[in-house]
Amino acid sequence: MKHVVSMKWLLARMYEPDLVIVDCRFVLGGGNQEAGRLAYEESHIPGAVYLDLERDLSAPVGEHGGRHPLPDAAELAARFSRAGIGNGSRVVCYDDQGGAMASRLWWLLRYLGHEQVFVMDEGFSAWQQAGFPVSAEQRVIVPAPFVATVQHNLLVEVDEVRESLGTDRWVLVDSREAPRYRGEAEPLDKKAGHIPGARNKFWKGVLDEQGRFKDEDALASHFGDLPKDREIVVYCGSGVTATPNVLALSEAGFENVKLYAGSWSDWISYDENPVATGEE
């Protein structure tokens, strides 16, 4: 795997000086917004720093941009610097949410041009259950110089999605659960349905029964109905759970994968944008 490392891989390297471990635990959708931070303060992988989905890895919510807007690149680079992440750091991120929050950080770092970033498979509970070391101690963070080189080719904006409707410009992939995609249920956003033409690939389909990322062959099979010679644009509800699909598509050998970061919650913030329901 190019972007996913095992718990044993991290255990063997956790004290190497260029390694920064980031705890990304966060409860999405109506839960306690402080639950991830409180869990981190109680117990985490030794040496890990904490980055909060909403405070650190998203911009403030506005009229448009969705529920977890993409942060300003300069502000995000400064945040990474304050967390001790520099251009020379190797970063390993983890969560307890199937890799969704860790994949958001993985994508954001790559968006700013940082390639040496990995998601730890399985998450913190599995780490704890394996008997690997945990700590409540918070390390002293020494800021590191982080210069961003924004990779605009990894991102699409709402106007590009709008202009692509009804064309063969790319393949749209909706990462939400099937009932939300079909418009039968919508617990979070004010409109139900999907972007016209999108195909549904629920993000948890990239995980096996044990909650591990599937291997390259299984992922290639999972995405086997998607064309490898086309651009793939992935979205979800707010740009978070799309990122495990982006990571898994890359593992499966797809080389031209982009994120519509605003996702469904941004799309429906424009009244004129069309909405589809049912299967495509």
SVG drawing of the C-alpha trace seen along z (x, -y; Angstrom):
<svg xmlns="http://www.w3.org/2000/svg" viewBox="-37 -33 52 42">
<polyline fill="none" stroke="black" stroke-width="0.4" points="0.0,0.0 1.3,-3.5 -0.7,-5.6 -1.6,-3.2 0.7,-1.8 0.1,0.9 0.1,0.4 3.2,2.5 4.9,0.3 4.2,-2.7 5.2,-0.9 8.6,-0.2 9.2,-3.8 7.2,-6.0 10.3,-7.6 12.1,-8.4 12.9,-12.2 11.4,-13.1 8.1,-11.4 5.0,-13.4 2.0,-11.3 -1.3,-13.1 -4.5,-12.1 -7.5,-13.1 -10.3,-11.6 -13.7,-13.4 -17.3,-12.4 -19.2,-13.6 -22.9,-14.4 -24.6,-15.7 -22.3,-14.0 -20.2,-15.8 -17.9,-18.1 -15.3,-17.8 -15.4,-14.0 -12.3,-13.5 -10.2,-16.1 -11.3,-14.7 -10.4,-11.2 -7.0,-12.4 -6.4,-14.1 -7.3,-10.9 -5.2,-8.6 -3.3,-8.6 -0.3,-7.1 2.8,-8.5 4.1,-11.7 1.0,-12.3 -0.3,-15.8 -4.1,-16.5 -5.7,-18.3 -9.4,-19.0 -11.6,-18.5 -13.5,-21.7 -11.0,-24.0 -7.9,-22.9 -8.8,-21.1 -11.8,-23.2 -12.5,-26.9 -15.5,-28.5 -18.9,-27.7 -20.3,-30.4 -23.1,-30.7 -21.3,-28.5 -18.4,-26.0 -20.3,-23.3 -20.3,-22.1 -16.5,-21.7 -15.1,-24.3 -11.6,-24.0 -9.2,-26.1 -7.2,-28.9 -3.9,-27.4 -1.7,-29.9 -3.6,-29.5 -3.5,-25.7 0.3,-25.7 0.7,-27.9 -1.5,-25.4 0.7,-22.5 3.8,-24.4 2.5,-25.0 1.7,-21.3 5.4,-20.6 4.8,-19.4 7.6,-20.7 8.4,-20.0 10.8,-17.3 8.4,-15.5 6.9,-12.1 3.4,-12.3 1.2,-9.4 -2.4,-10.2 -5.0,-8.1 -8.5,-8.3 -11.2,-5.9 -13.6,-6.5 -12.5,-4.0 -9.9,-6.4 -12.3,-9.2 -10.7,-12.0 -7.2,-10.8 -7.8,-10.7 -9.0,-14.3 -5.6,-15.3 -3.8,-13.0 -5.6,-14.8 -5.0,-18.3 -1.3,-17.7 -1.1,-16.3 -3.1,-19.3 -0.4,-21.5 2.3,-19.5 3.4,-17.3 3.8,-13.7 5.2,-12.0 1.9,-11.4 0.3,-8.1 -2.9,-6.8 -2.5,-4.2 -4.7,-1.3 -7.5,-0.2 -7.3,-3.2 -6.7,-3.9 -9.0,-1.3 -7.3,1.4 -3.9,0.0 -5.0,0.1 -6.5,3.6 -3.2,4.8 -1.5,3.8 0.6,1.1 1.7,-1.8 -0.6,-4.8 -0.1,-8.0 -2.0,-11.0 1.2,-13.1 1.2,-15.9 4.5,-16.6 6.1,-20.0 5.6,-21.0 8.4,-22.8 7.1,-24.6 8.6,-23.5 8.9,-25.5 6.1,-24.4 6.0,-26.0 2.9,-25.1 3.0,-24.2 -0.7,-24.1 -1.7,-21.2 -4.7,-22.8 -5.0,-19.7 -6.3,-17.7 -9.4,-20.0 -12.5,-20.9 -14.9,-23.8 -18.6,-24.0 -18.7,-25.9 -16.6,-23.2 -19.0,-20.5 -21.9,-22.6 -20.3,-23.1 -19.5,-19.3 -23.1,-18.1 -24.3,-16.1 -20.8,-15.9 -18.1,-13.1 -15.6,-15.4 -15.2,-13.2 -16.9,-10.5 -18.6,-11.8 -18.5,-9.5 -20.8,-10.1 -19.3,-8.6 -22.4,-8.7 -24.6,-5.8 -27.0,-4.6 -30.2,-6.0 -28.7,-9.5 -27.5,-9.2 -31.0,-8.1 -32.6,-10.9 -34.6,-8.6 -33.0,-10.0 -31.0,-13.1 -30.1,-13.5 -27.7,-16.4 -28.4,-18.6 -31.5,-20.6 -32.0,-18.8 -31.9,-15.1 -30.6,-13.5 -27.3,-13.6 -25.6,-15.6 -27.0,-14.4 -24.9,-11.8 -23.0,-10.7 -22.4,-7.1 -22.6,-5.8 -19.6,-4.2 -20.2,-4.3 -16.8,-5.1 -16.9,-2.2 -16.8,0.1 -13.1,-0.4 -12.8,1.3 -12.9,5.1 -15.0,6.7 -12.3,6.0 -12.3,2.3 -8.9,2.5 -8.3,0.9 -8.7,3.6 -5.6,4.5 -4.9,3.2 -6.5,6.1 -9.7,5.9 -9.9,2.2 -9.3,2.6 -12.2,5.0 -14.4,2.7 -13.9,-0.2 -13.8,2.2 -16.8,0.4 -15.1,-2.9 -12.9,-3.8 -9.2,-4.2 -8.7,-6.4 -11.1,-9.1 -10.8,-11.8 -12.7,-10.8 -14.2,-13.5 -15.2,-12.4 -17.6,-14.1 -19.6,-13.2 -21.7,-15.3 -19.1,-17.8 -15.7,-16.8 -14.6,-14.5 -15.7,-10.9 -14.9,-11.4 -11.2,-11.4 -11.0,-7.6 -12.4,-7.0 -9.8,-9.3 -7.0,-7.4 -8.4,-4.0 -8.8,-5.0 -5.1,-5.9 -4.3,-2.6 -6.3,-0.8 -4.3,-2.4 -6.4,-5.4 -4.1,-8.2 -6.4,-11.2 -8.6,-11.5 -9.9,-14.9 -12.0,-16.0 -15.0,-18.3 -14.2,-19.6 -17.5,-21.5 -19.4,-18.4 -23.2,-18.0 -23.6,-20.6 -22.0,-23.2 -23.8,-22.0 -27.3,-22.6 -26.3,-26.0 -26.9,-27.2 -30.7,-27.1 -30.2,-26.8 -28.1,-23.6 -30.1,-20.6 -30.7,-17.6 -31.3,-14.0 -32.9,-11.2 -33.1,-7.4 -30.5,-5.3 -28.5,-6.4"/>
</svg>
